[in-house]
Amino acid sequence: MKRNIIFLFFLFSVITVFGQQDPQFSQNMFNNMSINPAYAGMNNSICATLFDRMQWVGFTDNTYGGSVWPKTELLSVDGPISPIHGGVGVTIMNDQLGLQTSTDFKLAYSYHIAAGPGTLGIGAQVGFYNEKINYGGFQPVDKGDPLLTPPSKQSNIAADVAAGLFYNIPNKLYFGVSACQLLQSSVNYSSTEGISLARNYYISAGYYYPIPSNPSLEIDPSLLIKSDLSSTQYDINCLLKYNNKFWGGLSWRPTDAVVVMIGMNVYQGLLVGYSYDITTSAMGADHRSSGSHEIMVHYCLKVLHELHPESYHNTRFL
């Protein structure tokens, strides 16, 4: 146990720079499936997780008279499949930032290997990314600007891949590393415009520590590091659980936000959580933003292994 705590403390201390391209989620300890394909099927259950996030709520842009705060919805589903010695997962995400909308669809497979007291997952993923932009929302300074006069809406699709490793000891600890958008595919709106998907790297770790003097309480520290190798961001999280029924906690995202989290186990594997980001960056000084809100719903259905009847030969009968 001491070695595990020292390892997590060291991991918490190594990265001190910021930033990333993919949408972020404050309740990231429930979101391993979307960032690491090796996580698929690790819970020995069929699990579904839904996120609805609204970031920097209230921020508007008078240039085109609309709200510009990011809005992100994500649904992930995964489960184990014994015949393929692992698990599979699906992630669907819709992310809107002003006039740009991104829709992602990802299919993941994880091969599971028994390793010591836990399980090691080796995962691969293929993703399809649909980028859309609404040119009709722009108000160009110079009318007839050729960059702002294509058809009012344009979209395109690109494919990319991801890979990862995930080690899990149930109810004890987990550790994962992954790399997403490895091909850095380009999504072009027109012959002159488009974006390139940035290669992103993730490190996640978490530990479950029941308090010996009070077993009804459990402390769950966790960490998520996100990087594109030009900038890095990290989230340091800690939840306090009571009877595995209620939880509350804090998260710190340096130079960006302090996050307050609450949640509860509503009924037999149905979890509901809420988080509120108190913005500490320059964005927080803008009175048009009231912070960020995030709702999480998570449900797992335990997979029951089929029991095969065993037969025995009775020597009394031929």
SULMORA-V317509 format. One record per pair of residues at least 24 apart in sequence whose C-alpha atoms are under 8 Angstrom apart, sorted by sequence separation. I is the first residue (numbers start at 1). J is the second residue. If there is no record, write none. Layout:
i: [I,I]
j: [J,J]
This chain:
i: [50,51,71,72,86,87,104,105,131,132,160,177,178,202,217,218,256,257,272,273,49,50,70,71,86,87,104,130,131,160,177,178,201,202,216,217,218,255,256,271,272,49,50,70,71,85,86,103,104,130,131,159,176,177,200,201,216,217,218,255,271,272,48,49,70,84,85,102,103,130,158,176,177,200,201,216,217,270,271,25,48,49,69,70,102,103,129,130,158,175,176,200,201,216,270,271,48,68,69,102,128,129,158,175,176,199,200,269,270,47,48,68,101,102,128,129,157,174,175,198,269,270,46,47,67,68,100,101,128,129,156,174,175,269,46,47,66,100,101,127,128,156,173,174,269,46,100,126,127,155,156,173,174,45,46,99,100,126,127,155,173,44,45,86,99,126,127,154,172,173,43,44,99,125,126,154,172,41,42,43,124,125,171,172,40,41,42,99,124,125,40,41,124,40,41,123,124,122,123,34,122,123,33,122,33,121,122,33,41,42,120,121,40,41,120,121,40,41,120,40,41,119,120,23,40,118,119,118,119,118,37,117,118,33,131,133,34,130,132,33,131,40,40,41,38,40,37,38,39,23,37,38,37,38,64,64,63,64,63,42,42,40,39,38,40,38,39,37,38,37,38,36,37,37,37,38,36,37,38,39,42,36,37,38,39,43,36,37,38,36,36,36,36,37,36,35,36,35,36,35,32,21,29,22,21,20,29,28,8,8,20,19,20,21,19,20,18,15,12,20,19,20,18,19,20,17,18,19,17,18,16,17,18,15,16,17,16,15,12,26,56,60,59,58,59,57,58,57,58,26,56,57,27,56,57,56,57,18,55,56,57,18,55,54,55,53,54,53,54,53,52,53,51,52,51,52,51,50,51,49,50,27,49,50,26,49,48,49,26,47,48,47,48,47,46,47,45,46,45,46,45,46,44,45,44,27,26,30,25,27]
j: [74,75,95,96,110,111,128,129,155,156,184,201,202,226,241,242,280,281,296,297,74,75,95,96,111,112,129,155,156,185,202,203,226,227,241,242,243,280,281,296,297,75,76,96,97,111,112,129,130,156,157,185,202,203,226,227,242,243,244,281,297,298,75,76,97,111,112,129,130,157,185,203,204,227,228,243,244,297,298,53,76,77,97,98,130,131,157,158,186,203,204,228,229,244,298,299,77,97,98,131,157,158,187,204,205,228,229,298,299,77,78,98,131,132,158,159,187,204,205,228,299,300,77,78,98,99,131,132,159,160,187,205,206,300,78,79,98,132,133,159,160,188,205,206,301,79,133,159,160,188,189,206,207,79,80,133,134,160,161,189,207,79,80,121,134,161,162,189,207,208,79,80,135,161,162,190,208,78,79,80,161,162,208,209,78,79,80,137,162,163,79,80,163,80,81,163,164,163,164,76,164,165,76,165,77,165,166,78,86,87,165,166,86,87,166,167,87,88,167,88,89,167,168,72,89,167,168,168,169,169,89,169,170,89,187,189,91,187,189,91,189,108,109,110,108,110,108,109,110,95,109,110,110,111,137,138,138,139,139,119,121,121,121,121,123,122,123,122,123,123,124,123,124,125,162,163,162,163,164,165,168,163,164,165,166,170,164,165,166,165,166,176,177,178,178,178,179,180,202,202,204,198,206,200,200,200,222,224,205,206,226,226,227,228,227,228,227,225,223,231,231,232,231,232,233,231,232,233,232,233,232,233,234,232,233,234,234,234,236,251,283,288,288,288,289,288,289,289,290,259,289,290,261,290,291,291,292,254,291,292,293,255,292,292,293,292,293,293,294,294,294,295,294,295,295,296,296,296,297,296,297,275,297,298,275,298,298,299,277,298,299,299,300,300,300,301,300,301,301,302,302,303,302,303,303,294,294,298,294,296]
